[in-house]
């Protein structure tokens, strides 16, 4: 009998859901038990549900081909057969809140890639290397939801997952002001080039909601806990611009930052290269050996060369130099559907298991 935790994937036919399925196919901790999607896919074999819609270069895993897709609203049935769920559905915000709360209230923990629940003060929004201490508010959340085992933990927006870890390694120097511009791949919108001919030879200077998330979500990640609530940090002030570029995968960011206590360039690079979080210390299966890797070459990082660092879970940085308006500026890159979405969710689940929050029912 398998000792692995049984997993359900809500939104399993979409881009992030497909990534989750490939990441979990031979996972040492978890096994896929249920896949759920919309009514249009419910009742079909998974292979049939994604026929003509499989978006990854990787093959469809044999283990999931025969799984019968359930309706995401079959909360009771799914909860009875899994230990926890990943949620990557494409629905209206209010519907997502209701859905995720329904699973949590059915004593099924939810690890969500959606934005709907991110800013509730008793719901952790986690980058595993940065703020796993925010798991502490789960008990207060369970009290609010009236559940003993279920809870919701969210992942941050994919746009922030290069520069937030980079700045997190420098918090001891007290950053005060940040200007960031992100150049975001089309997979962040769930699309391939074949789906979106308008993006070829084009840059679109607007992605709905991204700039607000990019300015506010880091302050929750850097926030402190008081009275069982996560309080937003009051600094640094962040100004963000987010644009869509004709790249398949990888979100690149250019960052300018000022500090209360200006470090040297060598201090910054050493802080990046030495930075380790709990996933590295625990050698979790999906954790990159090194979270932050700095390139000395003037033309790195590049999306095509560097987005797959440590299986897409590492973050690459380069071009650190003094800034005439701020103290320093640099470039950073993360893989948006791995570190920024499915891979980050799996790593969060691994850490929740190690810390005793995810157990078999």
N, C-alpha and C positions, 0 to 999 in steps of 0.2 A: 504493500500500500504506500502510495506516495506521501512524503512528509511535506511536500511543497504546498504553499498557500494557493488556494483556488481563486482565480481572477476572472472578473467580468470586464468587458470593454464596451462602454456605451458610446455610440458613434463609431463603431468599428469599421464601417465602410468608407469613411472619409480619409483624407490625407494623413492626419495625425493618428487616426485609428489604425491605418495600415502600417504606419511606422511602429506603433506599439506592438502590433502583431508580429512583425519581423524581429523586434528586440526581445520579445518574450518567448520566442519559439523554442529556445534551448536554455532558458534561464535557470540558474541553480536554486533560486528561492521560490519562483512563481510558475504556475502553469495556467494556461487559458482554459477556462471551463465554459464561459458564456460569451457570446458576441451579440450585441443588440444594436438596433438602428431604427430607422423610421418604419412606419407601416408599409411603405413601398417595398422594403427589403425583408420584412418579417415573414417567416415561414419558408424562406429559400435557403438552400445550401449556401455557405459563405462563398464558395467558388462561383456560384451562379450570381450571387448578389453583387459581386465586384467584377463580373465579366464585362470587359470593355471599359472598366473604370479603375483598374489597378494602375496606380500612378508611379510606382517605384521601379527602379532598375532591377531590384532584387526579385527573385522568383516568389510566387505565392507559396508559403510553407504548406507542405503536405498535411501537417497535423491539424490544420484548421479548415481544410477544404470541405469536409463533410459536416462541420458544425452547422446546425440549423439556427439561423439568425432569429432572435427574439425581438419583440417590440420593446423599445426602451421603457415603456410605461408598465411593463409586466414586473413591477417592483417586487412584489411578494415572491413570485416564482424565481426570479433571478437571485434575490437576496438569500433564499433558502439553499441555493446551490453554490454560492461563492463566499469567500472570506472578505473580499473588498472589491471595489470597482475603480477603474480609470474612466473619467468622463471627458469625451472630446466631441460633444454633440454640436450641431449647428442649429441653434434655436434662438428665439427672442429671450432677452435677459430675464424677464419675470418667469418665463417657462423653465429656464435653466435653474433658477433659484428654487422653484417648487420641486423640480425633478431631483436635484441634488439633496435637498432637505428630506424628500421622501425616502431616498435610499439611506441617508444617515439615521432617520427615525426608525427605519427597519433594521437598525443595528448593523448596517453595512458601511464601513468607512469609504469615503469618496476622495480620490486624488484627481483634481480637476485641472484641465488645461484651459478652461473657460474663464472669462473675465467677470462673470456675473457676481460671484461671491468674494472677489478679491479684497474689497475694501471694508468688509465687515470687521469690526475691531476685535472679535473673538474667533476669527478664521485666519489661521496662519497662511501667509503667502511666501513661499519658501524657495530660496536658492540654497541647496543643501550645504554648501561650503560656508555660507555666510550667516544665516540666521536660524539655525535649527533650534535655538533656545526659545523661539516663538511657539514651539510645540506645547509649551507650558500652558497656553490658554485653551487647549483642547478640552480640559475638564470643565471650564466655564461654558464653553460652547455646548458641550453635552448636556449640561444642566438646562441651558436655554432651550435646546431642542427636545429635551425629555428623553434622552437616549443614554444607555450605559456603555455601549460599545461603538456605535456609529459616530462619525464626525466628518467634517469637510476640511481638507487641506488643498490650497490652490497653488498653481504655478504662476509666476509673473509673466508679463508680456514678453514675447520673443525679442522685441526691439531693445530691451534694456540689458540683455544677458551677456553682452560683451563689456560694456563700460561700467556696470554696477560692480561686478567682481574686481575690475581694475581699480576703481576708486575705493572699494572696500579694503583692499590691501594697503591703502594709504590713509585710512581714517585717523591714524595716530598723528598725522600732520594737520588735521582739522580742515578739510576742504570747505570753502565758503561759497564759491560761485563756479558753476559749470555751464558751458555752452556745448551742446552735442548736436551733431547732424548724423542721421542714420540713413544708410543706403541699403534698402531692404529687398531681398530676393522675392521672386514671384511665388515661390512655394509657400510663402507666408500668407498668401491669399488662397491657398489650396489649388493653385493652377500650375499647368505646364505651358511651355511656349505654344504647343499645339492648341491649347484652349484659349490663348490670348494673343492673337496676332498683332493687336494694337500696341503691345508693349515693345515689339521689335523696333530697334532704332529709335527708342523713345525713353524719356524719363517723365514720370508723373509726380508732380511736387505736392501730392496730398494723399494721405492714407487715413481714412476716417477714424478718429478717436486715438490714433497712435501717439500724437504729440502730448495730449493730456495724460495718457498712461505713462509715457516716458518721463514726464516731469513729476508725477505724483507717486507712482508705485515705488521708486527707490526710497522715498521718505518713509514708507511703511516698512520696507525691508530693514532700514537702519533705525527703526523706531525702538522704543523701550516698552517694557511691560509694567503697568501699574494698575492695581485693583483688577487683575485678571483681564485687562484689556491692552491691546497694542496701541500705543500712542505714536503718532507720526513724528519723525524727527523734524526739527524746525530749520535745519541747514544740512547740506548746502542748498542754495537756490539753484534750480536747474531750468535752463531754457533749451527747448528741443525743437528741431525740425526733422520731419521724417518723409523720405521720398522713396518711391518705388523705382527700381532700376531693372534693366533686362538681364538678370542673372538668375540661374535656376535655384541655387541654394547658397545661403550665407548672408548674414546681415553684417555689414561693415559700418563702423562709426568713427567719426572724427570728433575729438574731444579737446576742449580748452578748459583749464582748471586753475583756480587760485586757492591758496591755503592761508590759514592763520600763521602757521609756522612753515616757511618755505623749505622743503627738502632739497638736497642736491640731486642731480640727475642720477648719480650712482646709487643714492639712497632709494630712489624710486625703482630703478631696475632691480636692485637687490630685494626690495620688498615684494616685487612681482614674482621673481624667480623663486623666492623662499616660501611664498604663501601656500599654506596647506589648511584644509578644513577637515572636519570629521570624516567625510568619505575617503580622503586620502589616508588618514591615520588608521581607519578601519579596513582599508583595502577592499571597499565594496565593489561588487562585480562590474558595475557600469561606471565607476569613478575613473577619471583620467589619472594617470600616475602624477602628472603635474597639471594644475588648473590653469596657470598663466605662463605662457612662453613668450619671451621677448626676442625679436629678431633685430640684429644689428644692421642688416641690409636696408638700404634706403627705399627699396621698392617692395617691402613686405610689411604686413601680411597681404596676401592676395586671395580672393575668394576661391579661385580654381586650384591654387596650390595648397592652401592652408586650412580650409574649412573642415577637413576631415582629421585634423590633429586629434590623436587619441580617440579614434573612432567617432569623431564629431563631437566629443565631450570636452575637449580642451579649448581654451581661449587663447588667441594669438594677438600679440601687440607689436608695434613698431613705431618708428619715426618720432621718438620722444625728443623734443627740443624746446628751447625757451620761447615764450610767446610774448610779443610786444604789448599786448593788452592784459593778458593773464600771466600766471607764472610759467605754465608749461602747456604744450599741446602734444597730442599723440593720436595714433590710429589703432583701432582694435577690431577683432573679428570673431564671430561665433556662428556655429551652424544652427540655423533657426529651427529646423524640424527635429534636430537631435538634442543638443544642449538646450535649445530654446523651447522645445515642446516635449516630444515623446521621451527622449532620453533623459531629460531633466525630471520628468514625471516618474520614470522607472527608478532613477537614483533616489528621488524623494521617498518612494515606497521602500526601497532597500534600507534607507536610514530609519524610517518609521518602524520597520520590522526589527532592526537591530536594537532600537530603543524601547521595544515592547509595546508599541502602539498598534501594530498589526499582528494579529494572532489567528490561529484557526478557530472556527466557531465550534 
